[in-house]
Amino acid sequence: MTTIPRLGALALACACLSARAGDVEVLHWWTSGGEAKAAAELKATMQKKGHVWKDFAVAGGGGDSAMTVLKSRVVSGNAPAAAQIKGPSIQEWAREGVLANMDTLAKAEKWDELLPKAIADGLKYKGSYVAAPVNVHRVNWIWANPEALKKAGAKLPTTWDEFFVAAEALKKAGIIPVAHGGQNWQDFTTFESVALGVGGADFYKKALVQLDAATLQGPTMLKVLETFKKVKGYTDKNAPGRDWNLATAMVIKGEAGMQLMGDWAKGEFVAAGKVPGKDFVCAAAPGTAKSFTYNVDSFALFQLKNTANQKAQQDLASAILSPEFQESFNLNKGSIPVRLGLKLDKFDDCAKLSAADFVATAKTGALVPSIAHGMAVPSATEGAIKDVVSQFWNDDKMSPAQAQGRLVTAARTK
């Protein structure tokens, strides 16, 4: 007789648990080694809360493929709970009326106090939160293999003149000077670091954020384009189409000396068991030590009809900004926490340098959004400029002056 109430209680408990648990489908493009480890942290966090994680990973470092898939899903009325979207694209999706208002959660957990205002503003639409930020990436990094530099008798460059001296020395030593993947977003990543290093933060903002025609047409931009094209001469013939993490692997193995890439590259070094300061070195890209181009990964949260799934979505957003997740995720990803005030005891010297520069440049005005990574201008404008940059990179017959003219035209794209 006593077993029946127990079974009833057990059934009731199971019913309650199933009522609380929901599906949380997350679209992202974290598929390389370090990134996959980081994504697994989020999955584990949600599973501990009893929810069913549905991984919706679409390979392709820049996220272009993922956005194509997402559009078809949203149009068909089958949006995921969250999708990796950032920068002005968040507002573009919000204008379509498909994102969920997260203000109740954000106010309860005091997001306005936890996040820098510049970051928080980018996660809102008409004053309401519609996305949750995961991290802050610094884009303007140079990564190098110290053994390769030593073999070539070269030093880590701090200016573009020094960069070409080091590249020439590596070339003479039989080492590929610059590991590069010939994809348009990688070309653009290199381009913006050159622009920041050659022209400085004020030039960068005028040219690549405000899209000021006079600045785009000026002599500094011409020098940027000349310097950018000179970098290509130190890449290898197999670069076209190479994924960024395979380029990083070339530096890890010592096949190449240097790579210009955001700090997600550090995740690859760490995943390979390499130690910063010993097996690899990190520094601001040439000429950019006092500037910081930021790329904030965030998840836009889509409107859902199912109550359990809505609860799972709220738990996802809450988990993303929790101190525990911010620490574990960013240790794997190579980025730094977006949440202010966290201790960085477990983070390496590259991350500590990044965090210090992030705070310092926010005060000086040299904290600038990455145009290459969707943080600076609307996606249509970014795409047009990106196309010009890659055409110039790949076409040896196009002069810097011709590329400059095309940039001015591309900047007018709406």
C-alpha positions in Angstrom: 0.0 0.0 0.0 2.8 2.4 0.8 4.4 2.0 -2.6 1.5 3.6 -4.5 1.9 7.1 -2.9 5.7 6.9 -3.5 5.2 6.1 -7.1 2.6 8.9 -7.3 5.0 11.3 -5.8 7.8 10.1 -8.1 5.5 10.6 -11.1 4.5 14.1 -9.9 8.2 15.0 -9.4 9.0 13.8 -12.9 6.0 15.8 -14.3 7.3 18.9 -12.5 10.8 18.4 -13.8 9.6 17.9 -17.4 7.5 21.1 -17.0 10.6 23.0 -16.0 12.9 21.6 -18.6 12.9 23.0 -22.1 14.7 22.7 -25.4 17.3 25.4 -26.1 18.6 25.4 -29.7 21.6 27.6 -30.2 23.0 28.6 -33.6 26.8 29.3 -33.6 29.9 28.8 -35.7 32.3 27.7 -32.9 33.6 24.6 -34.6 37.5 24.8 -34.2 39.3 23.2 -31.3 39.4 26.1 -28.8 36.0 27.3 -29.8 34.4 23.9 -29.6 35.6 23.5 -26.0 34.1 26.9 -25.2 30.8 26.0 -26.7 30.8 22.7 -24.7 30.9 24.8 -21.5 27.7 26.5 -22.4 26.1 23.1 -23.3 27.2 21.7 -19.9 25.8 24.7 -18.0 22.4 24.3 -19.6 22.3 20.5 -19.1 22.9 21.0 -15.4 19.8 23.1 -15.3 17.9 20.2 -16.8 17.4 21.6 -20.3 17.9 19.8 -23.6 20.7 21.4 -25.6 20.3 21.3 -29.3 23.5 22.3 -31.0 23.1 24.1 -34.2 26.7 24.6 -35.4 27.4 25.9 -38.9 31.1 25.9 -39.8 32.7 29.0 -41.2 34.8 31.3 -39.1 33.2 34.6 -40.1 29.6 33.4 -39.7 28.4 34.2 -43.2 27.2 30.6 -43.7 25.4 30.6 -40.4 23.5 33.8 -41.2 22.2 32.3 -44.5 20.9 29.3 -42.6 19.4 31.5 -39.9 17.4 33.6 -42.4 15.8 30.6 -43.9 14.8 29.3 -40.4 13.3 32.6 -39.3 11.4 33.1 -42.5 9.9 29.6 -42.1 8.8 30.5 -38.5 11.2 28.1 -36.9 13.8 30.3 -35.2 16.3 28.9 -32.7 16.2 30.1 -29.1 19.5 32.0 -29.7 21.8 32.8 -32.5 25.3 34.2 -32.6 24.7 37.7 -33.8 26.6 40.9 -33.0 27.0 44.6 -33.8 24.5 46.5 -35.9 23.1 43.2 -37.2 21.4 42.8 -33.8 19.4 46.0 -34.5 18.7 44.8 -38.0 17.1 41.6 -36.7 15.2 43.5 -34.0 13.6 45.8 -36.6 12.1 42.7 -38.2 10.2 42.1 -34.9 11.6 38.6 -34.3 13.7 39.1 -31.2 12.6 38.6 -27.6 12.6 41.4 -24.9 15.0 40.4 -22.1 14.4 43.5 -19.9 12.8 41.6 -17.0 15.9 39.3 -16.6 18.3 42.1 -17.4 16.9 44.4 -14.7 16.7 41.5 -12.1 20.4 40.7 -12.7 21.5 44.3 -13.2 23.0 44.0 -16.6 23.4 47.8 -16.9 25.8 47.6 -14.0 27.7 44.5 -15.1 28.4 45.8 -18.7 30.3 48.7 -20.1 27.8 51.2 -21.6 29.3 51.0 -25.1 28.8 47.2 -25.0 25.3 47.4 -23.4 24.0 49.9 -26.0 24.9 47.5 -28.8 22.7 44.8 -27.2 19.6 46.9 -27.0 16.9 47.9 -29.5 14.9 51.0 -28.6 16.3 50.8 -25.0 15.5 47.1 -24.4 17.9 44.2 -24.2 17.4 41.7 -27.0 20.8 40.0 -26.8 23.3 38.7 -24.2 27.0 39.2 -24.6 29.5 36.4 -24.1 32.9 38.0 -24.2 35.2 40.7 -25.6 37.7 39.7 -28.3 40.6 42.0 -29.2 41.1 41.8 -32.9 44.4 43.8 -33.4 46.8 41.1 -32.3 50.0 39.6 -33.8 50.9 36.0 -32.9 54.4 34.6 -33.3 56.5 31.5 -32.9 59.6 32.6 -30.8 61.7 29.7 -32.1 61.0 30.7 -35.7 61.9 34.3 -34.9 65.1 33.2 -33.2 66.0 30.9 -36.1 65.6 33.9 -38.5 67.4 36.3 -36.2 64.3 38.5 -36.1 62.4 40.3 -33.3 58.7 40.7 -32.7 57.7 43.8 -34.6 56.1 46.8 -33.0 55.8 49.0 -36.2 55.0 48.1 -39.8 58.6 48.9 -40.8 59.8 46.4 -38.2 57.2 43.9 -39.5 58.7 43.9 -43.0 62.2 43.6 -41.6 61.1 40.5 -39.6 59.2 39.1 -42.5 62.2 39.4 -44.8 64.4 37.7 -42.2 61.9 34.8 -41.9 61.7 34.4 -45.6 65.5 34.2 -45.9 65.5 31.5 -43.2 63.1 29.4 -45.2 60.1 30.0 -43.0 56.7 31.3 -44.2 56.7 34.9 -42.8 52.9 35.3 -42.4 50.3 32.6 -41.9 47.2 33.7 -43.7 43.9 32.2 -44.8 42.7 33.6 -48.1 39.1 34.2 -47.0 37.5 37.6 -47.3 37.0 38.1 -43.5 40.6 37.2 -42.9 41.8 39.6 -45.5 39.6 42.3 -43.8 41.0 41.4 -40.4 44.5 42.1 -41.6 43.4 45.2 -43.4 41.8 46.8 -40.3 44.9 46.1 -38.2 47.0 47.8 -40.9 44.6 50.8 -41.0 44.7 51.1 -37.2 48.5 50.8 -37.1 49.3 53.1 -40.0 46.6 55.8 -39.3 45.8 55.6 -35.6 42.5 55.4 -33.8 41.0 58.7 -34.9 41.8 57.9 -38.6 40.3 54.5 -38.1 37.0 55.9 -36.7 36.7 58.5 -39.4 37.5 56.1 -42.2 36.0 52.7 -41.1 33.2 53.7 -38.6 32.0 57.1 -39.8 32.9 56.2 -43.4 34.0 59.8 -44.0 34.6 60.3 -47.7 37.4 62.8 -47.4 39.3 60.4 -45.0 38.8 57.5 -47.3 40.1 59.5 -50.2 43.1 60.9 -48.3 46.8 60.1 -48.4 46.7 58.0 -45.2 44.3 55.5 -46.7 46.5 55.3 -49.7 49.4 54.4 -47.5 47.2 51.8 -45.6 46.4 50.1 -48.9 50.1 50.1 -50.0 51.2 48.6 -46.7 48.3 46.0 -46.7 49.3 44.8 -50.2 52.9 44.5 -49.2 51.9 42.1 -46.4 50.5 39.7 -49.1 54.0 39.2 -50.5 55.0 37.4 -47.3 52.1 34.8 -47.4 52.4 31.5 -49.1 50.8 30.3 -52.3 48.5 27.9 -50.5 46.8 30.6 -48.5 43.6 30.9 -50.7 40.7 29.2 -49.0 42.6 28.2 -45.8 40.7 28.3 -42.6 42.0 30.7 -39.9 42.7 27.9 -37.4 44.9 26.0 -40.0 46.9 29.2 -40.4 47.3 29.4 -36.6 48.5 25.7 -36.7 51.2 26.8 -39.1 52.5 29.2 -36.4 52.1 26.6 -33.7 54.2 24.1 -35.7 56.8 26.7 -36.7 56.0 26.4 -40.4 55.2 30.1 -40.3 56.5 32.9 -38.1 53.6 35.3 -37.6 49.9 35.6 -37.9 47.6 38.7 -37.7 44.4 37.4 -36.1 42.1 38.1 -33.2 42.6 36.5 -29.8 40.5 33.5 -30.7 43.8 32.3 -32.1 45.1 32.0 -28.6 42.4 29.3 -28.0 44.1 27.2 -30.6 47.6 27.6 -29.0 46.2 26.7 -25.6 44.2 23.7 -27.0 47.5 22.5 -28.5 49.1 22.6 -25.0 51.2 25.7 -25.8 52.2 28.2 -23.1 52.1 32.0 -23.8 55.4 33.7 -23.4 57.2 30.4 -23.9 55.8 28.5 -26.9 54.2 31.6 -28.5 54.1 35.3 -28.1 51.2 37.7 -28.3 51.4 41.5 -28.9 49.3 44.3 -30.3 49.5 44.4 -34.1 52.3 46.7 -35.3 51.6 50.3 -34.4 48.4 49.6 -32.4 49.7 49.1 -28.8 47.6 52.0 -27.5 44.4 51.1 -29.4 41.9 48.2 -29.2 39.6 46.9 -31.9 36.8 45.0 -30.2 34.6 42.1 -31.3 31.9 41.1 -28.9 30.3 37.7 -29.4 26.7 37.8 -28.3 23.5 35.8 -28.7 20.4 37.4 -30.0 17.4 35.8 -28.4 14.4 35.0 -30.7 10.8 35.0 -29.8 9.5 31.5 -28.8 6.0 30.3 -28.3 6.6 27.3 -26.0 6.6 28.3 -22.3 9.2 25.7 -21.3 11.5 26.8 -24.1 11.1 30.4 -23.1 12.2 29.5 -19.6 15.2 27.6 -21.0 16.0 30.7 -23.1 15.9 32.9 -19.9 18.2 30.4 -18.2 20.6 30.5 -21.1 20.8 34.3 -21.0 21.3 34.2 -17.3 24.0 31.5 -17.6 25.9 33.5 -20.2 26.6 36.4 -17.9 27.2 34.3 -14.8 30.7 34.7 -13.3 31.4 31.0 -13.5 30.5 30.8 -17.2 32.3 34.0 -18.1 35.5 32.6 -16.6 35.4 29.1 -17.9 34.2 30.1 -21.4 36.7 32.8 -21.9 39.6 30.7 -20.6 38.8 28.3 -23.5 37.9 30.9 -26.1 41.0 33.1 -25.7 38.9 36.2 -25.1 38.3 38.2 -21.9 35.1 38.4 -19.8 32.6 41.1 -20.9 31.3 41.2 -17.3 33.1 43.9 -15.4 35.0 43.4 -12.1 35.8 39.7 -12.5 39.1 38.4 -11.1 41.6 37.4 -13.8 43.8 35.2 -11.6 43.3 32.1 -13.8 43.9 34.1 -17.1 47.3 34.3 -18.8 49.4 37.3 -19.6 47.9 37.8 -23.0 44.4 38.1 -21.5 45.6 40.4 -18.7 47.2 42.7 -21.3 44.0 42.6 -23.3 41.9 43.4 -20.2 44.1 46.3 -19.1 44.2 47.8 -22.6 40.4 47.4 -22.9 39.9 49.5 -19.8 42.6 52.1 -20.8 41.4 52.6 -24.3 37.8 53.0 -23.2 39.0 56.1 -21.3 41.2 57.5 -24.1 38.7 57.0 -26.9 41.0 54.5 -28.7 38.5 51.6 -28.1 37.1 51.1 -31.6 34.7 48.5 -33.1 36.0 46.0 -35.5 34.6 46.6 -39.0 35.9 43.2 -40.2 33.8 41.4 -37.5 30.5 43.1 -37.8 30.8 45.6 -35.0 31.1 49.0 -36.9 28.7 49.4 -39.8 25.6 47.9 -41.3 26.1 44.4 -42.9 25.5 45.6 -46.5 28.1 48.3 -46.2 30.5 46.0 -44.5 30.0 43.4 -47.2 30.7 45.9 -50.0 33.9 47.2 -48.4 35.0 43.7 -47.6 34.6 42.7 -51.2 36.8 45.6 -52.4 39.5 44.8 -49.8 39.7 41.1 -51.0 39.6 42.1 -54.7 42.6 44.3 -54.1 44.4 41.6 -52.1 43.9 39.0 -54.8 44.3 41.2 -58.0 47.9 42.1 -58.6 46.9 44.4 -61.4 44.7 46.6 -59.2 46.6 49.7 -58.0 46.2 51.2 -54.5 44.7 54.3 -56.1 42.1 52.1 -57.9 41.2 50.3 -54.7 40.9 53.6 -52.9 38.3 54.8 -55.4 36.3 51.5 -55.1 36.4 51.8 -51.3 34.8 55.3 -51.4 32.0 53.9 -53.6 31.5 50.8 -51.4 31.2 53.0 -48.3 28.0 54.5 -49.8 26.3 51.1 -49.9 23.2 51.0 -47.8 
